[in-house]
Amino acid sequence: MVSAGGRPVALVTGHRRAPAARFFVGSGKLEEIRAVKEAEGADLVVFNHPLSPSQERNLEAALECRVIARTGLILDIFAQRARTHEGKLQVELAQLQHMSTRLVRGWTHLERQKGGIGLRGPGETQLETDRRLLRVRIRAIEARLDKVKAQRAQSRRARQRAELPLVSIVGYTNAGKSTLFNRYAAADVYAADQLFATLDPTLRRVEIPHLGEVVLADTVGFISDLPHTLIDAFKATLEETLNADLLLHVVDVAAEQRDYWMTEVELVLSEIGAGELPVLLVYNKVDLLEQAPRIIRNDEGTPIAVYLSAQNGEGLPLLEDALRERLQDDVFEGSVEITPQQGKLRAALFDLGAVLEESFTPAGNSVLSVRLPKKQWQRLQHGQ
């Protein structure tokens, strides 16, 4: 609520086996909410549950104030966070899709056909007109997002041709993903102690010592029970996660609900089709627990988790070590002897920035110490 710019004044909780059809809550709980609302002078009631359009209307009539559900609050926060053209389009699409099921609330007095002098219309009610205009706007936004998707796919193909590994940072909202991204990539992505501080994906090339360049992607934070309309609207953004070679799952190690949040992130990853991608856990904020940074390995010695603090930079070298070990299987590193007749291969290696050192044999051959992705090296060899 604070992230949306509101000031919470009271919390009302309850237990019920099944939601009531009319008000979601029972009559007794409704009276309790009304009493608290009047005592605190609240002008908005937020339900941390999905509400049907009729339930929202009934609650507003009974409580005599605005009522929004969890999805409406998330959309409001998203609208404040969107900064890029693509992000704003995605938010508007999600808002329109959400609004299309709730149009009736503002037009109950206009559900008859227009008539009278100057008001005779095309034979449709005001409600039908608004729904038709919404559908037109939704189709227009989807068409523009398809263009963005095509542009993103083109950029992705360029990265794939360069054989740069993509490492995507994922995690529950406010886990410290953007702070880690800024610390690691020397970027200036907006980071704050707020829900969904990052909404638009940001990509940077970073150099991993003894590994080479990788593309690091900062993504929108996940949240439990993420509405499907939001998942659909942000598919273009989430594609950076789907195409990752490795996921960095950032976890707030100091949070009491960290295990629950980790499970929720895994559920969202499964929903978007990224549940089978390799994952490296990053337990962030160890400084809050006064723990030392460290790497956790499985029985085969492969790094599976890193404890660090993105805020003060402690443990970042360990993260580099873990990334190098998890990605180095796809990297060729060694010495290559090149004859003068293979000048094209030598030039290509230098163009790719793969040459670490060069020396010459008495016969005039060039000996290059190189490091580059295996696929790239194989393609260069086939081209000779």
Solvent accessible surface area in square Angstrom, and as a share of the most:
residue,aa,sasa,rsa
1,M,66,0.30
2,V,111,0.64
3,S,15,0.10
4,A,19,0.14
5,G,70,0.67
6,G,25,0.24
7,R,198,0.72
8,P,76,0.48
9,V,56,0.32
10,A,51,0.40
11,L,156,0.78
12,V,47,0.27
13,T,97,0.57
14,G,49,0.47
15,H,189,0.85
16,R,144,0.53
17,R,251,0.92
18,A,61,0.47
19,P,82,0.52
20,A,20,0.16
21,A,96,0.74
22,R,159,0.58
23,F,33,0.14
24,F,32,0.13
25,V,20,0.12
26,G,17,0.16
27,S,91,0.59
28,G,53,0.51
29,K,55,0.23
30,L,11,0.05
31,E,90,0.40
32,E,77,0.35
33,I,17,0.09
34,R,65,0.24
35,A,60,0.47
36,V,45,0.26
37,K,31,0.13
38,E,111,0.50
39,A,88,0.68
40,E,88,0.40
41,G,63,0.61
42,A,24,0.19
43,D,117,0.61
44,L,45,0.22
45,V,20,0.12
46,V,49,0.28
47,F,15,0.06
48,N,102,0.52
49,H,92,0.41
50,P,104,0.66
51,L,9,0.04
52,S,45,0.29
53,P,35,0.22
54,S,48,0.31
55,Q,19,0.08
56,E,6,0.03
57,R,74,0.27
58,N,43,0.22
59,L,0,0.00
60,E,38,0.17
61,A,81,0.63
62,A,21,0.17
63,L,1,0.01
64,E,141,0.63
65,C,21,0.13
66,R,143,0.52
67,V,0,0.00
68,I,24,0.12
69,A,3,0.02
70,R,33,0.12
71,T,19,0.11
72,G,16,0.15
73,L,29,0.14
74,I,6,0.03
75,L,8,0.04
76,D,63,0.33
77,I,1,0.01
78,F,4,0.02
79,A,47,0.36
80,Q,89,0.40
81,R,15,0.06
82,A,11,0.09
83,R,127,0.46
84,T,65,0.38
85,H,109,0.49
86,E,21,0.10
87,G,0,0.00
88,K,115,0.49
89,L,7,0.03
90,Q,0,0.00
91,V,6,0.04
92,E,52,0.23
93,L,9,0.04
94,A,0,0.00
95,Q,59,0.26
96,L,18,0.09
97,Q,42,0.19
98,H,33,0.15
99,M,85,0.38
100,S,38,0.24
101,T,76,0.44
102,R,33,0.12
103,L,18,0.09
104,V,30,0.17
105,R,85,0.31
106,G,44,0.43
107,W,70,0.25
108,T,83,0.48
109,H,111,0.49
110,L,50,0.25
111,E,80,0.36
112,R,165,0.60
113,Q,118,0.52
114,K,72,0.30
115,G,38,0.37
116,G,37,0.35
117,I,166,0.84
118,G,76,0.73
119,L,113,0.56
120,R,179,0.65
121,G,39,0.37
122,P,102,0.64
123,G,49,0.47
124,E,30,0.14
125,T,20,0.12
126,Q,39,0.17
127,L,16,0.08
128,E,83,0.37
129,T,17,0.10
130,D,25,0.13
131,R,90,0.33
132,R,95,0.35
133,L,97,0.48
134,L,18,0.09
135,R,125,0.46
136,V,73,0.42
137,R,89,0.32
138,I,24,0.12
139,R,142,0.52
140,A,40,0.31
141,I,0,0.00
142,E,69,0.31
143,A,53,0.41
144,R,93,0.34
145,L,17,0.08
146,D,89,0.46
147,K,139,0.59
148,V,24,0.14
149,K,97,0.41
150,A,59,0.46
151,Q,117,0.52
152,R,33,0.12
153,A,25,0.19
154,Q,115,0.51
155,S,60,0.39
156,R,23,0.08
157,R,125,0.46
158,A,46,0.35
159,R,33,0.12
160,Q,100,0.45
161,R,154,0.56
162,A,30,0.23
163,E,36,0.16
164,L,27,0.13
165,P,21,0.13
166,L,7,0.04
167,V,0,0.00
168,S,0,0.00
169,I,0,0.00
170,V,0,0.00
171,G,0,0.00
172,Y,22,0.08
173,T,5,0.03
174,N,56,0.29
175,A,3,0.03
176,G,15,0.14
177,K,11,0.05
178,S,11,0.07
179,T,37,0.22
180,L,1,0.00
181,F,0,0.00
182,N,31,0.16
183,R,109,0.40
184,Y,29,0.11
185,A,16,0.12
186,A,97,0.75
187,A,20,0.16
188,D,126,0.65
189,V,22,0.13
190,Y,89,0.34
191,A,44,0.34
192,A,40,0.31
193,D,126,0.65
194,Q,61,0.27
195,L,56,0.28
196,F,2,0.01
197,A,12,0.09
198,T,14,0.08
199,L,3,0.02
200,D,17,0.09
201,P,22,0.14
202,T,27,0.16
203,L,47,0.23
204,R,90,0.33
205,R,144,0.53
206,V,13,0.08
207,E,104,0.47
208,I,0,0.00
209,P,58,0.37
210,H,125,0.56
211,L,9,0.04
212,G,15,0.14
213,E,72,0.32
214,V,1,0.00
215,V,4,0.02
216,L,2,0.01
217,A,0,0.00
218,D,0,0.00
219,T,0,0.00
220,V,9,0.05
221,G,5,0.05
222,F,2,0.01
223,I,15,0.08
224,S,9,0.06
225,D,107,0.55
226,L,24,0.12
227,P,21,0.13
228,H,126,0.56
229,T,48,0.28
230,L,2,0.01
231,I,12,0.06
232,D,76,0.39
233,A,3,0.03
234,F,6,0.03
235,K,117,0.50
236,A,9,0.07
237,T,0,0.00
238,L,5,0.03
239,E,23,0.10
240,E,1,0.00
241,T,0,0.00
242,L,66,0.33
243,N,59,0.30
244,A,6,0.05
245,D,73,0.38
246,L,3,0.02
247,L,0,0.00
248,L,2,0.01
249,H,4,0.02
250,V,1,0.00
251,V,6,0.04
252,D,22,0.11
253,V,6,0.04
254,A,35,0.27
255,A,19,0.15
256,E,179,0.80
257,Q,99,0.44
258,R,76,0.28
259,D,98,0.51
260,Y,103,0.39
261,W,63,0.22
262,M,26,0.12
263,T,68,0.40
264,E,20,0.09
265,V,0,0.00
266,E,89,0.40
267,L,95,0.47
268,V,5,0.03
269,L,7,0.04
270,S,69,0.45
271,E,97,0.43
272,I,22,0.11
273,G,62,0.59
274,A,1,0.01
275,G,41,0.40
276,E,172,0.77
277,L,44,0.22
278,P,63,0.40
279,V,53,0.30
280,L,0,0.00
281,L,39,0.19
282,V,0,0.00
283,Y,25,0.09
284,N,4,0.02
285,K,47,0.20
286,V,0,0.00
287,D,51,0.26
288,L,116,0.57
289,L,78,0.39
290,E,162,0.73
291,Q,67,0.30
292,A,70,0.55
293,P,40,0.25
294,R,96,0.35
295,I,36,0.18
296,I,65,0.33
297,R,108,0.39
298,N,56,0.29
299,D,146,0.76
300,E,143,0.64
301,G,33,0.32
302,T,49,0.28
303,P,1,0.01
304,I,69,0.35
305,A,4,0.03
306,V,0,0.00
307,Y,26,0.10
308,L,0,0.00
309,S,0,0.00
310,A,0,0.00
311,Q,127,0.56
312,N,70,0.36
313,G,17,0.16
314,E,83,0.37
315,G,9,0.08
316,L,22,0.11
317,P,86,0.54
318,L,52,0.26
319,L,1,0.01
320,E,43,0.19
321,D,49,0.25
322,A,0,0.00
323,L,1,0.00
324,R,44,0.16
325,E,59,0.26
326,R,55,0.20
327,L,8,0.04
328,Q,87,0.39
329,D,102,0.53
330,D,88,0.46
331,V,19,0.11
332,F,53,0.22
333,E,98,0.44
334,G,26,0.25
335,S,86,0.55
336,V,19,0.11
337,E,100,0.45
338,I,2,0.01
339,T,49,0.29
340,P,91,0.57
341,Q,158,0.70
342,Q,61,0.27
343,G,36,0.34
344,K,158,0.67
345,L,8,0.04
346,R,87,0.32
347,A,50,0.38
348,A,26,0.20
349,L,0,0.00
350,F,84,0.35
351,D,123,0.64
352,L,82,0.41
353,G,63,0.61
354,A,3,0.02
355,V,30,0.17
356,L,85,0.42
357,E,119,0.54
358,E,52,0.23
359,S,57,0.37
360,F,137,0.57
361,T,35,0.21
362,P,149,0.94
363,A,87,0.67
364,G,41,0.39
365,N,26,0.13
366,S,7,0.04
367,V,40,0.23
368,L,0,0.00
369,S,36,0.23
370,V,0,0.00
371,R,32,0.12
372,L,7,0.04
373,P,27,0.17
374,K,86,0.36
375,K,142,0.60
376,Q,10,0.05
377,W,25,0.09
378,Q,93,0.41
379,R,120,0.44
380,L,32,0.16
381,Q,88,0.39
382,H,155,0.69
383,G,58,0.55
384,Q,98,0.44
